[in-house]
Amino acid sequence: MTEVQLHALAHARTGDKGNRLNISLIAYDPAVYPLLVQRVTEAAVAARFAYRKPSAVKRYELPNMYALNFVLDDVLDGGVTQALNLDSHGKTLSFHLLGLRIPVPENLVKYAKLAPAKS
Amino acid sequence: MVERMLIGAGAGYSGDRIDAPIAVVRDLRASGERAAIIFETLGERTLALAQLRRRDNPNFGYEPKLKALLTPVLKDCVEGKIAIIGNFGAGNPPAAAKLIADLAAEQKVNAKIGVVTGDDLLGPEGLEVLRASSNELPDDKLLVSANAYLGAAPIVEALGEGADVVATGRVADPSLTLAPLIHAFGWGYDDWHRLGQGTMAGHLLECGAQVTGGYFADPGFKDVPRPEAIGFPIAAIERDASFVIGKAQGGGLVDRRTVAEQLLYEVHDPAAYLTPDVTADISNASIVELGSDRVRVDGITGHKRPDTLKVTVCYDGGYIAEGEISYYGPNALARARLAADVVRKRSPKDIRMRCDIIGVLSVLGDDTGRAWSDLDTFGEPTHDVRLRVAFAGSDKALVERGLQEVEALYCAGPAAGGGIRLALRPRIAATSCFIPRSAVRPKVEIVEARS
């Protein structure tokens, strides 16, 4: 097993509605999708966002799109019209999820995108 | 009988690139196909800001960039029979129609402008409906706007009366796209399968470049060709409601990744994406790359629409103030932290307050400061940080008092703080509720512009 950031395996985007945030997590390669299902659980995401103390985390699976959709309740300090946060939409938080490190079996390591060479 | 229609997106929000519609209209016109262009310019609070402008001057209250957006494309669209549909009417669709009529006359084109109203519920009758549906609304005197999300039907009606341009207020974003499809293909209002697909085509278009490489680039991981000149999206929708997403000429890209991100954007349960027109279902959607920046989305369907309509209510949200100060060099983080502590001890206790340290923890924390106990664990030690303190409250004097404590850091705070910036502004707060569909009566009028 090798530890890899989700950023090497998947991409993500957030959307906000009121005090609720959704984060999509989309595998670059279909082969990685089962690993995301196994490792990026509701509990793992709740722990990752502990500083925001979500009241609920719900995960939806979209196997045909190799994607997971997470819905986090009450993490936006009241949402875009109430929050004191600089990023009141929570737009930056997709990359906080992508910073999560998960163990990757050796046969899947080849799907991890390594950091690009500096030009 | 028309078998296919192209719909392009000219704007995905009020602050969008002003020149984007030009390439979209050029490509739509060159195609020779039946076509429309949509402009989505209404965020949650945009409408409340528009209402405030209308209170100041009854001729205002529509999208401030409306003239700049339409001037380069209006004549081409009317002559090319490309319908323009936008929620740029914001808080005052009739005033938007007047501006468009004047613009048409100036450009020497005859145009019919459809005006959709009825979303505004701030009158006595509307307020009664709202109060009956929710007991969490603020006092009447604090209310700034209350608008129901209308569906596609009134836009379809305006197009049926020959409108070249349709100006609406609050309408569900995907309805801007669904309406010209219903008009062109005659889909039934209970044809949930097709309405679901048309709605998700609209969902993919409504944020403009967000499906064609905007809000996507992550250098070395997700690269975007010519991000400074992204071609906005154009969808080709068939009579059977299957569709392909493409884009106008220019930079950007359309592939499985861009479409997947946007398909799930602001979606909660993928099996139940609620709009006034349909409950769209993307739980079995799959994305097929056709090459050359063209992507088909299969497997979308729809179910019966909700019985209620969503209403966004905006009200006076008091004041928000922000103060910032920089610390640089050895021990910068400790000095910034101490400054936050000093401000916290000296500012009024009965207003909300929050601190961030830009360069270390500018967005991840919450208002309670839960993350501050671990501040030293965020990234490498940094020599360049900026303390940000935000206050909010209904009492302007108290919020100003808090801000003053940031300013006082110059002479009385930790060593060598610099670059203080202070800002205070009034704030609009928003909440939403759901009302019976029957309580809202959309109205359609046609304004004729003759050159």
Interface residues (C-beta under 8 A of the other chain):
Chain A: H7 H11 A12 R13 G15 D16 K17 G18 R20 N22 S24 I26 Y28 A50 Y51 R52 K53 Y60 L62 N64 M65 Y66 A67 N69 V71 V75 D77 G79 V80 T81 Q82 A83 L84 N85 L86 D87 T92 L93 H96 K113 A115 P116
Chain B: E44 R45 Y215 D218 P219 G220 F221 K222 R257 A260 E261 Q262 L263 L264 Y265 E266 V267 H268 D269 P270 I282 S283 N284 A285 S286 I287 G299 C314 G317 I320 R352 M353 R354 D356 I358 S362 V363 L364 G365 D366 D367 R370 A371 R388 A390 F391 A392 R427 I428 A429 A430 T431 S432
